[in-house]
Amino acid sequence: MPQRVSGRCHTVVVETCPDTPGKMEHMSSHDLRDRRLDYDANSLIDNPSADPFEFFDHWLSDATQAQDEGQRFEATSMTVSTVTQLSDGSWQPQGRVVLLKEWDEEGFVFYTNLDSDKGRAIETNPRVALSFNWSELERQVRIDGVAEQVERTQVEDYFSVRPRKSQTAAWASHQSRPIGSRKELEEAFEAAEERFPSDEPVPTPPFWGGFRVVPERIEFWQGRRSRLHDRIVFTRTEDGWSTSRLCP
């Protein structure tokens, strides 16, 4: 017979097989099926501007304005998804949130340690996906494209305007590598601070760089009522960009 165990936050259901007493066959917990919002803020027309960058500029401006007006989110945060080949030959998608630092019609730029998991993944397979989630505005943007390293002068120019402690941290952290403790990380940071006198600029680490994601497909998603969301896709063609609407 199923056994039901109740707690303050959730209910656990445990079923046992009659012929193998005590064996757990099924467990259900943390039921979130009833948690949802109904979106009704905006809509997307069927034939938007033929320029996806104009579209993106408008939406990013809305997001940065909302943040500047007190909304608690990072308007420029985006998930960068890569694919890494494992030792058994299979492929593992990996995603992480970074900040968009520059963009134009050539692509979307972010900076990172080139020896990080994402840096090494991109070196092996430059096809990546970006995703912006502005839930406060009931909007998402998805971008599929190919990542390429930006020029070294561009990397150094951006690094020079980072906060000094962020510059120092770039030297202290072997990004994506295991470390013994928080104390060990803080000691590495202190050592990096001692290495670079406060009256001198912190140089750009040779292992630090940036990637530009050249888009091939850009999707704009607007939440709507009853899950009938708007999805408008721009796809790069030889003549520019084509547009289409997708079912939600």
FIKOLMAR-521676 format. One record per residue: residue in three letters; z, x, y of N, C-alpha, C in turn. Coordinates in Angstrom, 3 decimals. Each point is the difference from the previous one (the first is absolute). Example, Ala and Ser with C-alpha at 12.3 -4.5 7.8 and 13.67 -1.06 7.14 Angstrom:
2
{'ALA' {7.800 13.190 -5.690} {0.000 -0.890 1.190} {0.000 0.900 1.200}};
{'SER' {-0.720 -0.350 1.050} {0.060 0.820 1.190} {0.730 -0.770 1.090}};
END
This chain:
248
{'MET' {0.000 0.846 -1.196} {0.000 -0.846 1.196} {0.000 0.879 1.242}};
{'PRO' {-0.710 -0.417 1.049} {0.025 0.769 1.234} {1.405 0.039 0.568}};
{'GLN' {0.363 1.122 0.584} {1.282 0.161 0.668} {-0.256 0.129 1.494}};
{'ARG' {0.706 -0.796 0.796} {-0.198 0.023 1.446} {1.222 0.633 0.642}};
{'VAL' {-0.247 1.035 0.793} {1.077 0.688 0.696} {-0.258 -0.144 1.486}};
{'SER' {0.927 -0.596 0.734} {-0.184 -0.246 1.426} {0.811 0.976 0.826}};
{'GLY' {-0.578 0.422 1.124} {0.681 0.872 0.947} {-0.180 -0.537 1.393}};
{'ARG' {0.511 0.730 0.997} {-0.088 -0.466 1.378} {-1.441 -0.027 0.492}};
{'CYS' {-0.819 0.948 -0.437} {-1.332 0.155 0.587} {-1.116 -0.532 -0.880}};
{'HIS' {0.163 0.017 -1.308} {-1.108 -0.411 -0.851} {0.518 -0.434 -1.364}};
{'THR' {-0.891 -0.563 -0.784} {0.338 -0.442 -1.346} {-0.801 0.802 -0.996}};
{'VAL' {0.637 0.445 -1.063} {-0.662 0.756 -1.054} {-0.040 -0.868 -1.251}};
{'VAL' {-1.171 -0.129 -0.588} {-0.140 -0.758 -1.236} {-0.314 0.982 -1.112}};
{'VAL' {0.802 0.006 -1.063} {-0.188 0.910 -1.124} {-0.278 -0.824 -1.233}};
{'GLU' {-1.098 0.311 -0.715} {-0.313 -0.704 -1.232} {0.093 0.983 -1.155}};
{'THR' {0.520 -0.455 -1.141} {0.106 0.854 -1.179} {-0.788 -0.598 -1.145}};
{'CYS' {-0.561 0.850 -0.848} {-0.731 -0.479 -1.166} {1.006 -0.363 -1.092}};
{'PRO' {-0.200 -1.139 -0.692} {0.936 -0.413 -1.044} {0.141 1.027 -1.103}};
{'ASP' {-1.098 0.683 -0.367} {0.043 0.936 -1.115} {0.464 1.392 0.417}};
{'THR' {0.151 0.238 1.312} {0.501 1.291 0.462} {1.044 -0.259 1.071}};
{'PRO' {1.208 -0.374 -0.417} {1.047 -0.367 0.963} {0.222 1.098 1.032}};
{'GLY' {0.106 -0.458 1.250} {0.302 0.932 1.081} {-1.219 0.646 0.618}};
{'LYS' {-1.172 -0.139 -0.608} {-1.201 0.620 0.572} {-0.458 -0.777 1.235}};
{'MET' {-0.207 0.702 1.126} {-0.431 -0.653 1.233} {-1.514 -0.172 -0.025}};
{'GLU' {-0.451 -1.263 -0.007} {-1.428 -0.264 -0.064} {-0.581 -0.298 1.368}};
{'HIS' {0.816 -0.613 0.877} {-0.521 -0.356 1.315} {1.141 -0.003 0.996}};
{'MET' {-0.257 0.552 1.189} {0.997 -0.043 1.050} {-0.696 -0.329 1.309}};
{'SER' {0.510 -0.989 0.716} {-0.575 -0.401 1.272} {1.071 0.087 1.066}};
{'SER' {-0.310 0.659 1.112} {0.980 0.118 1.075} {-0.703 0.158 1.327}};
{'HIS' {0.772 -0.109 1.074} {-0.519 0.165 1.350} {-1.209 -0.908 0.223}};
{'ASP' {0.184 -1.273 -0.159} {-1.080 -0.976 0.157} {-0.319 -0.178 1.488}};
{'LEU' {-1.198 0.427 0.411} {-0.426 -0.075 1.395} {-1.167 -0.962 0.199}};
{'ARG' {-0.253 -0.855 -0.992} {-1.194 -0.833 0.035} {-0.026 -0.988 1.155}};
{'ASP' {1.162 -0.368 0.526} {0.038 -0.984 1.077} {0.041 0.626 1.393}};
{'ARG' {-0.069 1.314 0.089} {0.037 0.656 1.307} {-1.425 0.158 0.525}};
{'ARG' {-0.301 -0.692 1.093} {-1.335 0.102 0.585} {0.024 -0.545 1.419}};
{'LEU' {-0.979 0.403 0.787} {-0.201 -0.526 1.337} {-1.350 -0.696 0.056}};
{'ASP' {-0.115 -0.976 0.881} {-1.290 -0.642 0.241} {-0.514 0.519 1.340}};
{'TYR' {-1.150 0.658 -0.015} {-0.510 0.645 1.204} {-0.831 -0.971 0.838}};
{'ASP' {0.165 0.073 1.319} {-0.783 -0.899 0.854} {-0.199 0.556 1.404}};
{'ALA' {0.035 1.323 0.159} {-0.046 0.591 1.343} {-1.406 0.003 0.598}};
{'ASN' {-0.993 0.417 -0.765} {-1.352 0.180 0.540} {-1.036 -0.335 -1.053}};
{'SER' {-1.268 0.171 0.374} {-1.106 -0.202 -0.935} {-1.103 0.994 0.328}};
{'LEU' {-0.949 0.143 -0.928} {-1.152 0.882 0.196} {-1.281 -0.828 -0.056}};
{'ILE' {-0.893 0.243 0.954} {-1.276 -0.720 0.017} {-0.922 0.559 -1.070}};
{'ASP' {-1.020 -0.758 -0.359} {-0.907 0.411 -1.069} {-0.899 1.161 0.393}};
{'ASN' {-0.368 0.097 1.271} {-0.920 1.051 0.427} {0.628 0.826 1.125}};
{'PRO' {0.896 0.914 -0.359} {0.664 0.809 1.022} {-0.940 1.060 0.556}};
{'SER' {0.508 0.811 0.912} {-0.775 1.103 0.551} {-0.578 0.854 -1.117}};
{'ALA' {-1.209 0.516 0.212} {-0.633 0.850 -1.007} {0.609 1.393 -0.022}};
{'ASP' {0.980 0.249 0.852} {0.631 1.316 0.108} {1.424 -0.079 -0.541}};
{'PRO' {0.269 0.552 -1.196} {1.356 -0.078 -0.552} {1.015 0.790 0.818}};
{'PHE' {-0.450 1.024 0.727} {0.926 0.805 0.781} {0.500 -0.773 1.226}};
{'GLU' {-0.852 -0.831 0.564} {0.438 -0.869 1.085} {1.041 -0.993 -0.514}};
{'PHE' {-0.245 -0.508 -1.188} {0.925 -0.921 -0.661} {1.339 0.703 -0.235}};
{'PHE' {-0.051 1.209 -0.563} {1.218 0.745 -0.295} {0.760 0.334 1.281}};
{'ASP' {-0.705 0.376 1.036} {0.627 0.335 1.270} {0.804 -1.197 0.521}};
{'HIS' {-0.580 -1.176 -0.101} {0.672 -1.213 0.459} {1.272 -0.248 -0.800}};
{'TRP' {-0.090 0.101 -1.315} {1.164 -0.267 -0.841} {1.077 1.073 0.162}};
{'LEU' {-0.389 1.274 0.086} {0.994 1.054 0.186} {0.690 -0.147 1.358}};
{'SER' {-0.752 -0.389 1.015} {0.596 -0.235 1.317} {1.036 -1.118 -0.055}};
{'ASP' {-0.310 -1.070 -0.748} {0.964 -1.081 -0.172} {1.270 0.508 -0.679}};
{'ALA' {-0.181 0.866 -1.000} {1.156 0.514 -0.743} {0.849 0.930 0.859}};
{'THR' {-0.633 0.902 0.738} {0.766 0.914 0.846} {0.701 -0.755 1.122}};
{'GLN' {-0.642 -1.037 0.519} {0.635 -0.811 1.037} {1.231 -0.706 -0.560}};
{'ALA' {-0.121 -0.542 -1.214} {1.141 -0.676 -0.620} {1.155 0.975 -0.214}};
{'GLN' {-0.318 1.231 -0.424} {1.047 1.002 -0.176} {0.644 0.351 1.336}};
{'ASP' {-0.824 0.186 1.028} {0.523 0.347 1.327} {0.868 -1.115 0.575}};
{'GLU' {-0.252 -1.234 -0.431} {0.774 -1.136 0.501} {1.254 -0.266 -0.826}};
{'GLY' {0.262 0.887 -0.976} {1.257 -0.112 -0.726} {-0.084 -0.337 -1.473}};
{'GLN' {-1.197 -0.249 -0.532} {-0.124 -0.246 -1.433} {0.369 1.272 -0.757}};
{'ARG' {0.822 -0.143 -1.067} {0.499 1.155 -0.729} {-0.955 0.400 -1.126}};
{'PHE' {-1.106 0.641 0.359} {-0.910 0.541 -0.998} {-0.816 1.118 0.637}};
{'GLU' {-0.600 0.834 -0.843} {-0.849 1.096 0.456} {-1.441 -0.494 0.021}};
{'ALA' {-0.547 -0.218 1.173} {-1.350 -0.543 0.102} {-1.040 0.920 -0.623}};
{'THR' {0.247 1.305 0.021} {-0.999 0.952 -0.492} {0.261 0.438 -1.445}};
{'SER' {0.979 -0.616 -0.670} {0.258 0.378 -1.391} {-1.067 -0.578 -0.916}};
{'MET' {-0.373 0.769 -0.999} {-1.025 -0.440 -0.950} {0.292 0.631 -1.351}};
{'THR' {-0.366 -0.694 -1.043} {0.121 0.545 -1.351} {-1.273 0.756 -0.343}};
{'VAL' {0.173 1.251 -0.435} {-1.130 0.806 -0.477} {0.067 0.021 -1.520}};
{'SER' {-1.033 -0.504 -0.647} {-0.038 -0.038 -1.462} {-1.027 0.992 -0.524}};
{'THR' {0.439 0.807 -0.964} {-0.864 0.978 -0.644} {0.046 -0.240 -1.509}};
{'VAL' {-0.828 0.735 -0.730} {0.017 -0.069 -1.460} {0.122 1.414 -0.538}};
{'THR' {0.989 0.207 -0.869} {0.272 1.320 -0.565} {-0.232 -0.016 -1.500}};
{'GLN' {-0.646 1.038 -0.511} {-0.208 0.099 -1.446} {1.219 0.651 -0.645}};
{'LEU' {0.549 -0.654 -1.019} {1.170 0.504 -0.697} {-0.397 0.978 -1.102}};
{'SER' {1.001 0.642 -0.592} {-0.266 1.026 -1.012} {-0.672 -0.564 -1.244}};
{'ASP' {0.178 -1.306 -0.256} {-0.633 -0.603 -1.175} {-1.409 -0.505 0.283}};
{'GLY' {-0.489 0.254 1.221} {-1.357 -0.390 0.354} {-0.100 -1.365 0.654}};
{'SER' {1.081 -0.776 0.009} {-0.022 -1.314 0.635} {0.166 0.156 1.510}};
{'TRP' {-0.235 -1.092 0.716} {0.054 0.037 1.465} {1.139 -0.868 0.502}};
{'GLN' {0.763 0.522 0.960} {1.153 -0.696 0.549} {-0.158 -0.220 1.508}};
{'PRO' {-0.095 -1.270 0.445} {-0.011 -0.257 1.439} {1.364 0.354 0.606}};
{'GLN' {-0.018 0.500 1.216} {1.228 0.316 0.718} {-0.149 -0.455 1.450}};
{'GLY' {1.028 -0.634 0.525} {-0.040 -0.451 1.388} {1.227 0.478 0.746}};
{'ARG' {-0.164 0.259 1.286} {1.108 0.391 0.859} {-0.331 -0.395 1.438}};
{'VAL' {1.031 -0.220 0.798} {-0.194 -0.427 1.382} {0.013 1.219 0.922}};
{'VAL' {-1.021 0.090 0.856} {-0.095 1.053 1.007} {-0.319 -0.681 1.337}};
{'LEU' {-0.125 0.813 1.046} {-0.334 -0.540 1.317} {-1.418 0.381 0.400}};
{'LEU' {-0.754 -0.980 0.451} {-1.312 0.262 0.588} {0.211 0.720 1.323}};
{'LYS' {-0.674 1.126 0.185} {0.204 0.779 1.222} {-1.216 0.004 0.924}};
{'GLU' {-1.176 -0.182 -0.530} {-1.219 -0.039 0.811} {-1.014 -0.867 -0.731}};
{'TRP' {-0.899 -0.606 0.746} {-1.099 -0.711 -0.646} {-1.132 -0.183 0.996}};
{'ASP' {-1.189 -0.079 -0.518} {-1.189 -0.316 0.780} {-1.047 -0.471 -1.000}};
{'GLU' {-1.243 -0.081 0.417} {-1.034 -0.514 -0.895} {-0.332 0.969 -1.132}};
{'GLU' {0.511 1.230 0.087} {-0.213 0.953 -1.092} {1.017 -0.185 -1.119}};
{'GLY' {1.159 -0.578 0.317} {0.979 -0.218 -1.046} {1.433 -0.052 0.504}};
{'PHE' {0.926 -0.029 -0.970} {1.418 -0.203 0.250} {0.757 1.251 -0.450}};
{'VAL' {0.790 0.584 0.905} {0.575 1.329 -0.223} {1.505 -0.060 -0.204}};
{'PHE' {0.472 0.729 -1.005} {1.430 0.222 -0.190} {0.204 1.470 -0.348}};
{'TYR' {1.245 0.467 0.168} {0.323 1.406 -0.230} {1.060 0.119 -1.083}};
{'THR' {-0.021 1.126 -0.728} {0.916 0.159 -1.123} {0.027 1.450 -0.469}};
{'ASN' {0.938 0.295 -0.881} {0.017 1.265 -0.726} {-1.136 -0.052 -1.027}};
{'LEU' {-0.901 0.963 0.065} {-1.169 -0.028 -0.889} {0.370 0.227 -1.456}};
{'ASP' {1.205 0.548 -0.234} {0.436 0.246 -1.371} {0.885 -1.133 -0.522}};
{'SER' {0.067 -1.105 0.742} {0.751 -1.173 -0.453} {-0.787 -0.702 -1.109}};
{'ASP' {0.637 -0.989 -0.612} {-0.697 -0.764 -1.044} {-1.298 -0.592 0.529}};
{'LYS' {0.043 -0.589 1.197} {-1.222 -0.630 0.521} {-1.041 1.036 0.378}};
{'GLY' {0.448 1.147 0.522} {-0.949 1.053 0.355} {-0.742 0.529 -1.211}};
{'ARG' {0.737 0.219 -1.081} {-0.624 0.506 -1.230} {-0.856 -1.071 -0.667}};
{'ALA' {0.426 -1.266 0.099} {-0.803 -1.086 -0.578} {-1.336 -0.129 0.719}};
{'ILE' {0.045 0.102 1.324} {-1.233 -0.120 0.786} {-0.936 1.168 -0.262}};
{'GLU' {0.577 1.179 -0.219} {-0.836 1.164 -0.312} {-0.788 -0.226 -1.288}};
{'THR' {0.621 -0.697 -0.956} {-0.648 -0.274 -1.281} {-0.950 -1.185 0.078}};
{'ASN' {0.453 -1.055 0.692} {-0.799 -1.221 0.118} {0.165 -0.537 1.416}};
{'PRO' {-0.986 0.223 0.889} {0.155 -0.383 1.407} {-0.135 -1.485 0.290}};
{'ARG' {-0.286 -0.816 -1.021} {-0.094 -1.440 0.235} {1.411 -0.580 0.112}};
{'VAL' {0.286 -0.636 1.134} {1.330 -0.532 0.262} {-0.103 -1.417 0.552}};
{'ALA' {1.152 -0.651 0.087} {0.091 -1.318 0.621} {1.151 0.014 1.000}};
{'LEU' {-0.202 -0.641 1.138} {1.044 -0.178 1.002} {0.331 -1.483 0.088}};
{'SER' {1.253 -0.298 0.308} {0.405 -1.395 0.152} {1.030 -0.110 1.117}};
{'PHE' {-0.316 -0.829 0.997} {0.937 -0.340 1.065} {0.567 -1.378 -0.306}};
{'ASN' {1.313 -0.145 0.065} {0.629 -1.293 -0.241} {0.844 -0.367 1.213}};
{'TRP' {-0.534 -0.869 0.838} {0.727 -0.479 1.172} {0.520 -1.402 -0.319}};
{'SER' {1.042 -0.062 -0.830} {0.489 -1.294 -0.476} {0.494 -0.876 1.144}};
{'GLU' {0.529 0.617 1.069} {0.470 -0.782 1.135} {-1.138 -0.757 0.680}};
{'LEU' {-1.217 0.513 -0.138} {-1.183 -0.643 0.578} {-0.814 -0.741 -1.061}};
{'GLU' {0.500 0.031 -1.244} {-0.682 -0.643 -1.129} {-1.400 0.575 -0.193}};
{'ARG' {-0.084 1.334 0.094} {-1.290 0.677 -0.091} {0.073 1.233 -0.886}};
{'GLN' {-1.116 0.295 -0.635} {-0.172 1.247 -0.738} {-1.395 0.548 0.289}};
{'VAL' {-0.119 1.321 -0.107} {-1.311 0.653 0.043} {-0.067 0.952 -1.185}};
{'ARG' {-1.069 -0.091 -0.766} {-0.233 0.897 -1.137} {-1.249 0.823 0.273}};
{'ILE' {0.095 1.308 -0.243} {-1.111 0.911 0.263} {-0.249 0.857 -1.234}};
{'ASP' {-1.212 -0.021 -0.507} {-0.418 0.889 -1.089} {-0.919 1.055 0.589}};
{'GLY' {0.207 1.265 -0.398} {-0.853 1.035 0.549} {0.198 1.339 -0.679}};
{'VAL' {-0.529 1.027 0.636} {0.055 1.362 -0.523} {0.731 0.878 1.004}};
{'ALA' {0.979 0.753 -0.493} {0.796 0.855 0.868} {-0.612 1.387 0.115}};
{'GLU' {0.022 0.538 1.207} {-0.466 1.358 0.242} {0.994 0.687 0.935}};
{'GLN' {0.176 1.300 -0.156} {0.933 0.711 0.868} {-0.554 0.095 1.410}};
{'VAL' {0.895 -0.131 0.988} {-0.409 0.155 1.391} {-0.006 1.484 0.350}};
{'GLU' {-0.638 0.341 1.115} {-0.098 1.384 0.433} {1.389 0.579 0.285}};
{'ARG' {0.131 1.309 -0.237} {1.292 0.658 0.198} {0.478 -0.112 1.448}};
{'THR' {-0.918 0.082 0.947} {0.398 -0.118 1.402} {0.611 -1.355 0.297}};
{'GLN' {-0.509 -1.048 -0.665} {0.547 -1.344 0.182} {1.404 -0.091 -0.581}};
{'VAL' {0.203 0.637 -1.155} {1.319 0.020 -0.627} {1.008 0.692 0.916}};
{'GLU' {-0.379 1.157 0.519} {0.907 0.766 0.858} {0.291 -0.727 1.306}};
{'ASP' {-0.998 -0.709 0.508} {0.199 -0.753 1.230} {1.027 -1.110 -0.214}};
{'TYR' {-0.105 -0.717 -1.116} {0.975 -1.047 -0.272} {1.385 0.583 -0.286}};
{'PHE' {0.049 1.067 -0.808} {1.296 0.582 -0.353} {0.755 0.445 1.245}};
{'SER' {-0.714 0.453 1.004} {0.636 0.514 1.215} {0.724 -1.084 0.791}};
{'VAL' {-0.353 -1.264 -0.201} {0.648 -1.073 0.762} {1.038 -0.749 -0.836}};
{'ARG' {0.220 0.411 -1.234} {1.061 -0.611 -0.802} {1.363 0.404 0.566}};
{'PRO' {1.044 -0.826 -0.187} {1.348 0.421 0.378} {0.362 1.310 -0.697}};
{'ARG' {0.724 0.861 0.683} {0.274 1.324 -0.544} {0.697 -0.062 -1.365}};
{'LYS' {0.949 -0.920 -0.169} {0.704 -0.080 -1.280} {-0.953 -0.444 -1.118}};
{'SER' {-0.992 -0.814 0.331} {-0.997 -0.387 -0.997} {-0.878 1.198 -0.367}};
{'GLN' {-0.312 0.840 0.992} {-0.746 1.226 -0.270} {0.787 0.910 -0.942}};
{'THR' {1.292 0.158 0.290} {0.844 0.857 -0.831} {0.121 -0.551 -1.411}};
{'ALA' {0.133 -1.314 -0.112} {0.131 -0.629 -1.312} {-1.238 0.244 -0.862}};
{'ALA' {-1.166 0.095 0.635} {-1.227 0.264 -0.761} {0.071 1.345 -0.711}};
{'TRP' {0.667 0.971 0.618} {0.183 1.315 -0.628} {1.083 -0.038 -1.081}};
{'ALA' {1.001 -0.857 0.184} {1.142 -0.016 -0.909} {-0.265 -0.753 -1.293}};
{'SER' {-0.883 -0.987 0.052} {-0.188 -0.887 -1.145} {-1.223 0.374 -0.828}};
{'HIS' {0.211 0.254 -1.277} {-1.112 0.186 -0.942} {-0.335 -1.396 -0.546}};
{'GLN' {-0.772 -0.733 0.760} {-0.188 -1.423 -0.233} {-0.440 -0.315 -1.421}};
{'SER' {0.644 -1.006 -0.579} {-0.257 -0.509 -1.357} {0.553 0.896 -1.096}};
{'ARG' {0.670 1.106 0.352} {0.581 0.886 -0.997} {1.465 -0.351 -0.219}};
{'PRO' {0.512 0.148 -1.231} {1.417 -0.287 -0.250} {0.905 0.942 0.787}};
{'ILE' {1.182 -0.511 0.378} {0.993 0.812 0.691} {1.368 -0.361 -0.551}};
{'GLY' {0.898 0.970 -0.037} {1.277 -0.189 -0.671} {0.935 -0.993 0.653}};
{'SER' {0.009 -0.058 1.325} {0.949 -0.867 0.683} {-0.404 -0.189 1.454}};
{'ARG' {0.626 -0.969 0.646} {-0.209 -0.181 1.442} {0.478 1.228 0.765}};
{'LYS' {1.091 0.583 -0.453} {0.553 1.187 0.647} {-1.017 1.140 0.002}};
{'GLU' {-0.700 0.165 -1.102} {-1.017 1.055 -0.099} {-1.124 -0.230 1.010}};
{'LEU' {-0.399 -1.263 0.183} {-1.045 -0.326 0.967} {0.472 0.299 1.423}};
{'GLU' {1.239 -0.383 0.309} {0.523 0.241 1.339} {0.159 1.493 0.280}};
{'GLU' {0.339 0.766 -1.012} {0.097 1.455 0.172} {-1.375 0.605 0.257}};
{'ALA' {-1.031 -0.532 -0.661} {-1.363 0.477 0.235} {-0.433 -0.325 1.428}};
{'PHE' {0.424 -1.152 0.502} {-0.322 -0.374 1.382} {0.702 0.935 0.982}};
{'GLU' {1.271 0.297 -0.250} {0.736 0.911 0.874} {-0.626 1.382 0.005}};
{'ALA' {-0.456 0.443 -1.165} {-0.651 1.305 -0.087} {-1.300 0.011 0.798}};
{'ALA' {-0.737 -1.110 -0.046} {-1.251 -0.094 0.761} {0.285 0.001 1.502}};
{'GLU' {1.083 -0.660 0.411} {0.369 0.006 1.417} {0.333 1.405 0.483}};
{'GLU' {0.678 0.784 -0.837} {0.342 1.380 0.350} {-1.250 0.885 0.036}};
{'ARG' {-0.970 -0.341 -0.809} {-1.219 0.802 -0.088} {-0.820 -0.071 1.278}};
{'PHE' {0.024 -1.169 0.664} {-0.829 -0.201 1.186} {0.896 -0.166 1.227}};
{'PRO' {0.056 1.004 0.872} {0.842 -0.068 1.207} {-0.346 -1.221 0.843}};
{'SER' {1.016 -0.572 0.625} {-0.183 -1.234 0.764} {-0.902 0.174 1.208}};
{'ASP' {-0.166 1.233 0.480} {-0.844 0.230 1.170} {-1.445 0.310 -0.371}};
{'GLU' {-0.328 -0.130 -1.301} {-1.362 0.252 -0.462} {-0.522 -1.232 -0.749}};
{'PRO' {-1.309 -0.274 0.076} {-0.552 -1.149 -0.733} {0.044 0.217 -1.504}};
{'VAL' {0.148 -1.087 -0.744} {-0.024 0.069 -1.465} {-1.458 -0.005 -0.442}};
{'PRO' {-0.442 1.005 -0.735} {-1.413 0.038 -0.416} {-0.303 -1.049 -1.071}};
{'THR' {-1.250 -0.352 -0.112} {-0.424 -0.952 -1.026} {0.018 0.681 -1.363}};
{'PRO' {0.688 -0.567 -0.998} {-0.002 0.623 -1.332} {-1.412 0.033 -0.577}};
{'PRO' {-0.340 1.062 -0.719} {-1.347 0.082 -0.583} {-0.258 -1.076 -1.051}};
{'PHE' {1.078 -0.552 -0.566} {-0.139 -1.024 -1.039} {0.027 -1.410 0.573}};
{'TRP' {-0.045 -0.118 1.307} {0.098 -1.308 0.657} {-1.358 -0.357 0.572}};
{'GLY' {-0.442 -1.237 -0.192} {-1.338 -0.367 0.465} {-0.129 -1.491 0.232}};
{'GLY' {-1.236 -0.452 0.124} {-0.256 -1.414 0.255} {-1.235 -0.469 -0.738}};
{'PHE' {-0.056 -1.307 -0.224} {-1.153 -0.604 -0.672} {-0.553 -1.140 0.856}};
{'ARG' {-1.300 -0.069 0.018} {-0.697 -1.141 0.609} {-0.597 -0.839 -1.125}};
{'VAL' {0.365 -1.273 -0.044} {-0.567 -0.900 -1.006} {-1.220 -0.671 0.615}};
{'VAL' {-1.172 0.358 -0.503} {-1.258 -0.574 0.478} {-0.206 -1.320 -0.730}};
{'PRO' {0.027 -1.131 0.718} {-0.008 -1.302 -0.682} {-1.365 -0.396 -0.542}};
{'GLU' {0.014 -0.626 -1.158} {-1.192 -0.598 -0.583} {0.137 -1.519 -0.086}};
{'ARG' {1.238 -0.462 0.034} {0.280 -1.440 -0.097} {1.287 -0.278 0.769}};
{'ILE' {-0.003 -1.022 0.857} {1.189 -0.367 0.767} {0.194 -1.513 -0.121}};
{'GLU' {1.152 -0.401 -0.501} {0.295 -1.428 -0.156} {1.122 -0.413 0.948}};
{'PHE' {-0.200 -1.111 0.687} {1.006 -0.586 0.876} {0.519 -1.279 -0.651}};
{'TRP' {1.317 -0.062 -0.175} {0.645 -1.123 -0.683} {0.930 -0.706 0.966}};
{'GLN' {-0.179 -1.301 0.149} {0.853 -0.803 0.871} {0.652 -1.097 -0.828}};
{'GLY' {1.342 -0.033 0.000} {0.706 -1.023 -0.760} {-0.271 -1.392 0.544}};
{'ARG' {-0.201 -0.966 -0.907} {-0.241 -1.403 0.380} {0.853 -0.921 -0.884}};
{'ARG' {0.027 -1.271 0.356} {0.789 -0.968 -0.742} {-0.503 -0.180 -1.434}};
{'SER' {0.932 -0.366 -0.882} {-0.313 -0.359 -1.389} {-0.694 1.128 -0.749}};
{'ARG' {0.220 1.218 0.444} {-0.603 1.193 -0.623} {-1.526 0.029 0.108}};
{'LEU' {-0.552 -0.770 0.939} {-1.445 0.042 0.244} {-0.267 1.028 1.098}};
{'HIS' {0.335 1.248 -0.306} {-0.076 1.064 0.994} {-1.438 0.325 0.383}};
{'ASP' {-0.162 0.536 1.212} {-1.306 0.479 0.454} {-0.165 1.460 -0.403}};
{'ARG' {-1.159 0.324 -0.559} {-0.321 1.384 -0.371} {-1.428 0.294 0.454}};
{'ILE' {-0.132 0.874 0.971} {-1.307 0.414 0.503} {-0.193 1.478 -0.319}};
{'VAL' {-1.115 0.323 -0.631} {-0.257 1.371 -0.447} {-1.220 0.572 0.708}};
{'PHE' {0.150 1.239 0.475} {-1.103 0.777 0.545} {-0.345 1.097 -1.009}};
{'THR' {-1.259 0.092 -0.376} {-0.452 1.014 -0.960} {-1.070 0.865 0.660}};
{'ARG' {0.160 1.312 -0.106} {-0.956 0.911 0.631} {-1.344 -0.045 -0.723}};
{'THR' {-1.077 -0.077 0.769} {-1.355 0.014 -0.535} {-0.796 1.092 0.708}};
{'GLU' {-1.240 0.172 -0.407} {-0.858 0.997 0.659} {-0.258 -0.360 1.456}};
{'ASP' {0.067 -1.286 0.308} {-0.302 -0.474 1.355} {1.241 -0.274 0.847}};
{'GLY' {1.173 0.266 -0.569} {1.230 -0.279 0.744} {1.038 -0.656 -0.876}};
{'TRP' {0.363 -1.248 0.332} {1.018 -0.715 -0.763} {-0.467 -1.430 -0.296}};
{'SER' {0.252 -0.446 -1.223} {-0.228 -1.392 -0.352} {1.358 -0.696 -0.085}};
{'THR' {0.027 -1.310 0.195} {1.249 -0.744 -0.065} {-0.112 -1.133 -1.010}};
{'SER' {1.137 -0.340 -0.588} {0.039 -1.114 -0.930} {1.417 -0.557 -0.030}};
{'ARG' {0.140 -1.245 -0.441} {1.308 -0.623 -0.171} {0.318 -0.058 -1.497}};
{'LEU' {1.245 0.292 -0.357} {0.435 -0.043 -1.388} {0.947 -1.166 -0.225}};
{'CYS' {-0.010 -0.527 -1.213} {1.009 -0.990 -0.361} {1.370 0.672 -0.023}};
{'PRO' {1.028 -0.735 0.362} {1.339 0.601 -0.020} {0.528 0.170 -1.419}};
END
